[in-house]
């Protein structure tokens, strides 16, 4: 493997890059699902009728890979209700009626940190997860350093999806907090080398990061070409360190941790103030939005209230699709009552013309999907495998073709002239392998 991974040029459309975030104090109900992270859902510790304040813990982390949930507004718990996640999983969610006061909880104090263990415990209590969209609990990721094999931390500031600029504003408006976050990681984890990866379409971010870290030892700001999917974990690791993360392995297995720049910013703020993760910056954009902007919004605020804060839709009758996240990897909202989650970097709304699905036609075997894949996978093989009648054979073909490496980045679907649902097929194939292996493990018990 040589050169750089990722070769897809896609429109940037960073329309809100010059817009600092403005604050929204919601008036409508707040809905906080217990699963806003990879791992076990959190367990509610409040009940209907309870009064809560900003930063008060309302759900405890449930298991080693989990994350607590905190009230993002002050008010009253209305009820605990089922919530259907975009992935089809149903979890509990806590509904809160805000009182408009945004009163902070009395127990908000900076955590006491004396060593690595207390630092990791503090990060677990912060509720911070991967704010770039992955949602992996930060404490679990950073705990990989306990084995002493991590030598490099990559701060991911690539933000390669079109439209989204929440991380851009973090690097511009919160550069000093990111600096403090790196110092904390150095002090408590003992890792000396840091790489800040930023795409070249963000010159102000590059300038700001170089300026803030000019005198910091062991910190390098790397300018990366703006080729999608530069921000994917395996891609940015290879493009900054030339290390390859094998299939089924984690970045820690090759001595690297990848942390989103907004996550590092939030970490520093929590350590200094004691206020856990209760809000985040969300980019609201798309050709259906009247006034695109970046908004600092309490987690749990509805998409409807957030969009209304941005002037609403240009034409409500002409809205075709609303997304969590970017157009390449985002998920459709089933309703505008859906809440902002910890992992919501953007809410994008598009007109019917822009978002109209094109009818797929037969595969012409042009090979563009293979050429576009940053990991040299063959989506046509995955699609063909799903047509086999024998499940064991299907799974074997999928595994032999390394479907587990697929990041679902959307490059294959983007370049397909036949408009085939390649990403969807890849997801089905991965689910097929997971279900089969889980069934086989059950039989062996």
ZIQUICOR-V157132 format. One record per pair of residues at least 4 apart in sequence whose C-alpha atoms are under 6 Angstrom apart, sorted by the first residue. I is the first residue (numbers start at 1). J is the second residue. If there is no record, write none. Layout:
BEGIN
I:J + I:J
END
This chain:
BEGIN
4:239 + 5:235 + 5:374 + 6:227 + 6:228 + 6:229 + 6:374 + 7:227 + 8:227 + 8:228 + 9:227 + 12:162 + 13:162 + 13:163 + 14:163 + 16:293 + 17:165 + 21:294 + 21:295 + 21:296 + 22:295 + 22:296 + 23:295 + 23:296 + 24:297 + 29:96 + 29:97 + 30:95 + 30:96 + 30:300 + 30:301 + 31:94 + 31:95 + 31:300 + 32:93 + 32:94 + 32:300 + 33:92 + 33:93 + 34:41 + 34:42 + 34:92 + 34:93 + 35:41 + 37:135 + 37:136 + 38:135 + 38:136 + 39:65 + 39:66 + 40:62 + 40:66 + 42:59 + 42:60 + 42:61 + 42:62 + 42:68 + 43:59 + 43:60 + 44:58 + 44:59 + 45:58 + 45:59 + 46:58 + 48:77 + 48:78 + 48:79 + 49:77 + 50:76 + 50:77 + 51:75 + 51:76 + 52:74 + 52:75 + 52:76 + 53:74 + 53:103 + 53:104 + 53:105 + 54:71 + 54:72 + 54:73 + 54:74 + 54:103 + 54:104 + 54:105 + 55:70 + 55:71 + 55:105 + 55:276 + 56:70 + 56:71 + 56:105 + 57:70 + 58:69 + 58:70 + 59:68 + 59:69 + 60:68 + 61:66 + 61:67 + 61:68 + 62:66 + 67:127 + 68:127 + 72:278 + 72:298 + 72:299 + 73:98 + 73:102 + 74:98 + 74:102 + 74:103 + 75:97 + 75:98 + 75:99 + 76:96 + 76:97 + 77:95 + 77:96 + 78:95 + 78:96 + 79:95 + 80:93 + 80:94 + 81:92 + 81:93 + 82:91 + 82:92 + 82:93 + 83:90 + 83:91 + 83:92 + 83:93 + 84:89 + 84:90 + 85:89 + 108:274 + 108:275 + 109:274 + 110:271 + 110:272 + 110:273 + 110:274 + 113:118 + 113:119 + 116:188 + 120:139 + 123:139 + 124:139 + 126:276 + 127:277 + 128:138 + 128:277 + 129:135 + 129:136 + 129:137 + 129:138 + 130:134 + 130:135 + 130:136 + 131:263 + 131:343 + 132:260 + 133:343 + 135:343 + 139:143 + 145:150 + 149:255 + 150:255 + 150:256 + 151:191 + 151:255 + 152:193 + 152:194 + 152:256 + 153:194 + 153:256 + 153:257 + 153:258 + 154:194 + 154:195 + 154:196 + 154:258 + 155:196 + 155:259 + 155:260 + 155:261 + 156:197 + 156:259 + 156:260 + 156:261 + 157:197 + 157:198 + 157:261 + 158:198 + 158:199 + 158:231 + 159:231 + 160:228 + 160:230 + 160:231 + 161:326 + 164:283 + 166:281 + 166:282 + 166:283 + 167:262 + 169:173 + 170:174 + 170:262 + 171:175 + 171:205 + 172:205 + 177:265 + 177:268 + 178:264 + 178:265 + 180:268 + 181:264 + 181:268 + 185:189 + 186:190 + 186:191 + 186:192 + 192:218 + 193:218 + 194:219 + 195:219 + 195:220 + 195:221 + 196:221 + 196:222 + 197:222 + 198:223 + 198:224 + 199:223 + 199:224 + 199:225 + 199:226 + 200:223 + 200:224 + 200:225 + 200:226 + 210:214 + 230:235 + 230:236 + 231:236 + 236:240 + 237:241 + 238:242 + 238:243 + 238:244 + 247:405 + 251:256 + 251:257 + 252:256 + 252:257 + 269:273 + 270:274 + 270:275 + 270:276 + 278:298 + 278:299 + 279:297 + 279:298 + 279:299 + 280:296 + 280:297 + 281:295 + 281:296 + 282:294 + 282:295 + 282:345 + 282:346 + 283:294 + 283:346 + 284:292 + 284:293 + 284:346 + 284:347 + 284:348 + 285:289 + 285:292 + 285:348 + 286:348 + 286:349 + 286:350 + 287:350 + 288:313 + 288:314 + 288:349 + 288:350 + 288:351 + 289:313 + 289:314 + 290:311 + 290:312 + 290:313 + 290:314 + 291:310 + 291:311 + 299:340 + 299:341 + 300:339 + 300:340 + 301:339 + 301:340 + 302:337 + 302:338 + 302:339 + 303:307 + 303:336 + 303:338 + 303:339 + 304:336 + 307:312 + 308:312 + 318:351 + 318:352 + 319:350 + 319:351 + 319:352 + 320:350 + 320:351 + 320:352 + 320:355 + 321:349 + 321:350 + 322:332 + 322:333 + 322:348 + 322:349 + 323:330 + 323:331 + 323:332 + 323:333 + 323:347 + 323:348 + 324:330 + 324:331 + 324:347 + 325:330 + 325:345 + 325:346 + 325:347 + 326:330 + 328:410 + 329:409 + 340:344 + 350:355 + 352:356 + 360:418 + 360:419 + 360:420 + 361:418 + 369:412 + 370:377 + 370:378 + 372:411 + 382:398 + 383:425 + 385:394 + 388:394 + 395:433 + 398:403 + 399:403 + 408:423 + 410:423 + 413:422
END
